[in-house]
Amino acid sequence: MSITISAGMVKELRERTGSGMMECKKALVEANGDMELAIENMRKSGLAKADKKSGRIAAEGIIGVKVSDDGKAAAIVDINCETDFVAKADDFVSFVNSVTVALLNADNIETEEQLLAMPLEGGVTVDEMRRGLISKLGENITVRRFEKFKTAEGGTACYLHGSKIGVIVELATADQELGKDTAMHIAASKPNYVSEEQVPAETIEKEKEIFLAQSAESGKPAEIIEKMIAGQIRKFLAEVTLLGQPFIKDDKMTVGKLVSSKGNKVIRFVRFEVGEGIEKKEENFAEEVMAQVRGN
């Protein structure tokens, strides 16, 4: 015996799943009006859709950053989707915020598997919500990377530039203003290391070889070339280290001098930028539309 599917039932299912009207009506018909069975079947269908989309390139998205109320912990996540349109969708933004807050408040989340299994509000895991969003929004969504700082003695700070570049930083002594200024500088200037001591010896040697090859054709004496290379290495180290860079708010002083003047020390930082290091696929919009029309 079939049951009549009312508009109210369809409305309730849409609100509970976020899916389209026709999908909800079809699911209710197939479940003979059993709301919970319809939801279960749609979740299974959603998981299948999510798996099909998992191979598609997700190079858009947003960065989430958050610092704890006491300033002792900071979290940053880079969550990707396929288009900037979805990156601006309320559901996607809410998902990123939820993951960031949960990571900040969680303990012992170190691997991708642990993060995906981390519970969010309502008891669903990160991966369950991610897969649900894939079904609802129609794009591949990936949690690409994340990091969390926690300190007992020092302090943390963060900076978010728009939604595409995020930074968290840890200082030896809590200083919210200095932390934010430092994080803002890192967002703008992209240092690779905190200080010269962190630059690998092989990186320096490789730069020396390049400078030596460039200087060899100058015809200058060896001792002059040696001094030239030493100067080029100093310039290189200043460019790639946070403490060696001119401070963006006052280029007459380096970040190192700024931090020292405050009696502080930068312990570490993380800078994420959406899409960095991802090879984006060049799309031909006209061909994509025609493929959809042909049913490909």
N, C-alpha and C positions, 0 to 999 in steps of 0.2 A: 504494500500500500504506500503510494507516494504521498508526500506532505507538501502543502502549499508553501512556497518560499515567499515570505512577506518582505516588503521594502525595509521594514524595521530590522529584520534579520540580516539583510544585506548590509545595512548601515552599520550594525554592530560589528559584523565581521570585518568591514572596511576599517573601522576605528581600531580594532584589535590587531589587525595585520598590516595596515597601511597599503593594501593591494587595491587594484582597480575594481570597479563595480561589476564588470562582466566576469572577471576571475572569481570574485567572491560568490556571485550567484551560481556559477558553474560548480564551485566547490561545495556549496550547500546542497545543490541538486544531487551531486554524486554521493554526498554523505547522508542523503535523505533527511536533511534538516538538522542533523546532529552538529551543533556548533563546535564542540570540542574535537570531534572527528574531522570536521572540515579544516579546522586550524592545524591539526596534526598532519593532514594530507598536504596542506599548503606549505607547511614547514618542510616536509619531505621534498616537495616540488621545488621549493626555494633553495634547498641544499643542492639539488641537482643542477639548478640554474647557476648557482654560485660556482660549482665545480667546472661547469662549461666555460665560465668567464675567467677562470683563474689563470689562463695562459695569456691573457691580453695585457698589453703594456699599460701600467698605471704610473704616469710620470707627473701628474698634477696632484693637488691635494693641499693640505695645510699643516702647519706646525702648531703643536700645543705646548705651552710652558706654564708652570705654576710653582710658586714658592709657598712653603708652609707658613702658618701664621706666626710661628716663633722664629722664622728665618733660618732654621737649622736643616732644612731639606728642600731640594728643588728637583723637579721632574721635567723632562722634555720628550715629546714623541713626534715622529714624522709618519703621518698616515696619508696614503696615496689613493687616488682614483684616476679615472681616465681623462676627464675633462674639467676645465675650470668652472663650468656650469654646475656640475655636481659638487665641486669643492665649496661652492657658496650656498648649497642647499642647507636648510635648517637642520634636517636630520643628520647630515654628514658632520656639520659643525658641532652639533650636540654630542655625537658619538666621540669625536676627537676630545672634546672637553671632559666627557665621562671617563675615557681611558686615562687622560692626564691626571685627573683627580684621584682615580683609583690607584694608579701607579704611585702617586705621591704618598698615599696613605697605606700602601701595602709594604710588606717586608719580604725580603728574599726573592724578589723577582729579578732574575738574572738572564734567563734565556727567552727566546721567542716563544717556545712551547709554554713556559710558565706564564708569560704575558697573555697569550691567547686563552689560557685556562683561567685567568684571573676573573673573579666575579665582579659584576657591575651592580648598580642599584636594580632591585627587582630579582636578583638571583641569576640572571643570564650571564654567561661568560662573554668575554670580549669576542671570541670567535663566533659564538652563536649570534651575537648582535651584528657582527661584521657580515656574516652570511645572509642574515635577514635583510640588511641594507642592500646587499648585492641584488637580491631578488626584487626589492622595492624600487631601487634607483636604476637598475639595469646596467651597472658598470662594475668592473673588477675593482675591488677595494682591498688594499694591503696595508698591514702595519709594518712599515719598512724597517724602522729602527727606533730605539728609545734609550734613555739614560737617566739615572737618578743619582744625585749627590746627597749625602747625609753627613753631617759634621756635629761633633759634640762641643768643640771649643770655638770654632769659627762661625762664619755666616755664609749664606748663599743669596744670590740675586738672579734675576732673569730679565730678558728683554725680548720683545716680539716686534719685528718690523713688518707691519701689515699682518699677513698671515703666512708669509712665505719664508721668512728667515727668523729663526729663534736661537737664543743663546741662554745657557745657564753657566754661572761662574761660582766658584767657591773661594772665599777669602779666609786668611788666617784669623782675622778678627772681624766680627760682624760690623758692617758699615753699609747700610742700604743705599745711600747716595753714591758712594764710591763703587759699590757693586753694580748698580744700574749704569753708571757712566762707563765702567769697564765693559760691561756686557754690550752696551750700545756701540762702543768702539769696535769690539770684536765682530759684531754684525756688519759694520761698515767696511772694516779693513781686512778681514779674513786672515788673521795670523794662523800659522800652522802649529806653533809651539808657544809655551809660556815664556821660556828663557833659552839662552844659548846652550845651556847645559843639556837641554832636552833634544837638541838637534843631533841626529845620529852621525857618527864619525864618517860613515860611508857616504852620506849625503854631502858633507863638507868636502870630502876628497873628490867626489864627482864634480862639484862646482869648481874646485881648484884645477882639475884636468881641463875643463871647458875654458876657464880663464887663461890657462897656460897656452892652450892651442890658439886662442885668440891673440894673445900677446906675443907669441913666437914670431909672428910676421912683422912685428913693429920694428925689428932691427935694433932695439935698444939693448944695452948691457944687461947681463943676467941679474946683477944686484938691483937694478932699476925695475926689471920685470918682477922680481920677487916682492919688492915694495908695492908695486902696482897690484899684484895678486892679493897681497895682504889687505890692501885697502878695499878691493872688490869683495873679499870674503867678509870683511866687517860690514860693508853695505848690504850684502846678501843676508847676513844674520839679523841685521836690524829690520830688514823687510819681512822676514818670515817669523820673527818672534814678537809676541805681544809687548813685552817690556821694552823692546828696541824701537817700536814704531812711534812716530810723532802722534800725540794725542789729538783726536779729531776736534775737540773743543778748543784746543790751544796748541798749535803745532810748534810752538817755541819750546815745549817740553815733551819728553817721551812719556809713555805710559809708566815705564819703570820709575821715573822721577816723581810722577804724580803719586803712585802707590807708596813710594818711600816717604814722601812728604807727609803722608797720612799715618806713618808708622805701621803700615800693613804689608801684606804679601799675598799675591795671587797663587793659589794652590793648583787649580786646574780649571779648565773650561771645556764646554762642548758647543759647537756651532752646527746647526742643521739648516740646510736650504733645500726647499722642495725641488725635486728633479735633478739635483746635482749627481753626476755620475751615471745617470740613466740615459741610455740611447733611445731617443724618442723616434717612433715610427712616423714617417712622413705620410700623411693621409691626403688622398685626393677626394674632396667632398663630393664632387659630381659623380665619380665612379662609385663611391659608397652608396649614394642615393639610388643609382641605377641597379646596383647589386641587390639592394633591398626590394626594389620594384620587381626585379626578376625572381625574387625569392631565394637568393643565394645566401 
